[in-house]
Amino acid sequence: MRHMRYFPLFADLDGAHVLVVGGGEQATQKVRLLAKTGAHITVVAESVTDELAGLEEDNAIWIVLRTFLARDLEGQRLAFAATGDAALDLAVSRAARARGIPVNVVDRPELSTFIMPAIVDRAPVTVAIGTEGAAPTLAREVKTRLEALLPANLGALARRAADLRAAVARAVPDALARRHLWQRLLAGPFRHAVLGGAEAEARSILEAELEGAARPAVGRVHLIGCGPGDPDLLTLKALQRLQEADVLVVDRLVDRRVLEYARRDAERILVGKTPRGPSTPQAEINRILVREARAGKVVARLKGGDPFIFGRAGEEMAALQAAGIAVEVVPGITAAHACAARVGLPVTLRERVRHFSVVTGAGADGVPDLDWQALARPGAAFAVYMGLANAPLLRCHLLAAGADPATPVVVVENGTRADERAVATTLADLTDCVSGLAIAGPAVIFVGLDWVQAGLARPEHVAVHRRLRQPAARDRDCQDIVLPSEAAP
Ligand SMILES: C[S@@+](CC[C@H](N)C(=O)[O-])C[C@H]1O[C@@H](n2cnc3c(N)ncnc32)[C@H](O)[C@@H]1O
């Protein structure tokens, strides 16, 4: 986990004394923001802007027209320096720090003990955005997006929730049922009624919801496709379901960054399946899902890629349906699509590649029984999942079935993650490529997609692997599989 230098906190300034040193435009900006709080603001400066003078006339701030003195800091909760004078800013910073008073010096993080985030103000809902000073423009860009996303009167909804809190706690004593009720109230028709100012409608929705919430809760399960790694590839629905979940049942291949989008208090159950390593048996996973949903919880079953592509979602759905538990499938971006996009390799091409399939390279006990003749046909194009360990056997079966040794192959390992690697090679060189480059997966092996013809969109991102040594007279990989060139004449 990356080091977080600045820890975000919200300071209670109601009734607190706050000092602003400086009277120019930057100081005015600070005061404008501080004036939204209930703080007693003192401005110390030799001259001030008209806006500050106006604020004093309105009794919103108190101005002391002289240069800063260290004793101005007495009794202050926070201090801001925005004087435009480097020596004076430094003096304010030193004096504040000597007294243990948090200080912010405009544009001088090295003199500050706290920095100011960009703020989206829907009080009491406040969003603070910081980049630790790395990219203030980026913070402003995020702020602009959030401003557009959050309704202007979101604060009204939060205030309404605060008013209802005690009554809801009395009506729905069970904590889990109460949380579900709040989720429904704050995301569903009640929210829309409050935000739309439809008071009578809001009241009647609330009454019906309170009545419903008092009944025993029934859990449900969402089988969520979390994509190949990059959390930006999550769908909006996946995000919503993640945030609703009381418990997360998480697969090994789900990128840990995805979990950042879940509620912090959601319980996490890891049910990793490691190839050839320790794993939770599928029957046990099914039992966990049924058990958690029966306890009235909203369960997010997080799976890598798409749940319906080599994801065993069918088995989990069947177990849940047999137990009478509601289940929803949220599709995700499957590894092949994400990896193809990363390297710019179209999986169909007009007039050239009309058929694309996905196959598994792992059988229950060894290489799966695939239709090798069909896969070896000229023009066949497919992606192999879970194929690394069996790459030598896949290669041999395809060659034995008559595939051209020069068939193009692209291997994408850890697609969309920080350690992503992509290599282009040929079917003949596949084994050498996987072992020589120590590709350890997870990886998708694309076979039959002519990356040279397709003009890979990101050629600089894809290494080209060619076998240096000549193949042995008898292809050792192929063991009992007889290649056409070795068959008796
Ligand atoms: C059990 S399957 C799960 C597939 C998943 N349901 C999907 O739709 O992507 C696991 C295989 O998916 C592929 N895979 C998953 N994540 C990947 C990634 N980030 N990069 C490349 N391949 C990946 C690998 O072939 C891996 O062996």
The ligand as a Tripos MOL2 file, in Angstrom:
@<TRIPOS>MOLECULE
LIG
   27    29     1     0     0
SMALL
NO_CHARGES

@<TRIPOS>ATOM
      1 C1        -10.6660  -19.0080  -13.6180 C.3       1 LIG1
      2 S1        -10.3890  -18.0250  -15.0380 S.3       1 LIG1
      3 C2        -11.4200  -16.6860  -14.7070 C.3       1 LIG1
      4 C3        -11.7540  -15.8810  -15.9130 C.3       1 LIG1
      5 C4        -12.6260  -14.6940  -15.6050 C.3       1 LIG1
      6 N1        -13.9250  -15.1010  -15.1810 N.3       1 LIG1
      7 C5        -12.7380  -13.7290  -16.7980 C.2       1 LIG1
      8 O1        -13.8180  -13.5810  -17.3610 O.co2     1 LIG1
      9 O2        -11.7150  -13.1130  -17.1510 O.co2     1 LIG1
     10 C6         -8.7820  -17.4200  -14.7450 C.3       1 LIG1
     11 C7         -8.0320  -17.1000  -16.0230 C.3       1 LIG1
     12 O3         -8.4520  -15.8360  -16.5340 O.3       1 LIG1
     13 C8         -7.3770  -15.2120  -17.1960 C.3       1 LIG1
     14 N2         -7.1030  -13.9330  -16.5400 N.ar      1 LIG1
     15 C9         -7.7240  -13.4180  -15.4770 C.ar      1 LIG1
     16 N3         -7.2510  -12.1980  -15.1750 N.ar      1 LIG1
     17 C10        -6.3010  -11.9220  -16.0890 C.ar      1 LIG1
     18 C11        -5.4440  -10.8110  -16.3310 C.ar      1 LIG1
     19 N4         -5.4840   -9.7270  -15.5580 N.pl3     1 LIG1
     20 N5         -4.5830  -10.8800  -17.3680 N.ar      1 LIG1
     21 C12        -4.5490  -11.9710  -18.1650 C.ar      1 LIG1
     22 N6         -5.3350  -13.0450  -17.9720 N.ar      1 LIG1
     23 C13        -6.1980  -13.0290  -16.9640 C.ar      1 LIG1
     24 C14        -6.1800  -16.1690  -17.0970 C.3       1 LIG1
     25 O4         -6.1870  -17.0060  -18.2300 O.3       1 LIG1
     26 C15        -6.5390  -16.9430  -15.8520 C.3       1 LIG1
     27 O5         -5.8760  -18.1970  -15.8200 O.3       1 LIG1
@<TRIPOS>BOND
     1     1     2 1
     2     2     3 1
     3     2    10 1
     4     3     4 1
     5     4     5 1
     6     5     6 1
     7     5     7 1
     8     7     8 2
     9     7     9 1
    10    10    11 1
    11    11    12 1
    12    11    26 1
    13    12    13 1
    14    13    14 1
    15    13    24 1
    16    14    15 ar
    17    14    23 ar
    18    15    16 ar
    19    16    17 ar
    20    17    18 ar
    21    17    23 ar
    22    18    19 1
    23    18    20 ar
    24    20    21 ar
    25    21    22 ar
    26    22    23 ar
    27    24    25 1
    28    24    26 1
    29    26    27 1
@<TRIPOS>SUBSTRUCTURE
     1 LIG1         1 GROUP 0 **** ****
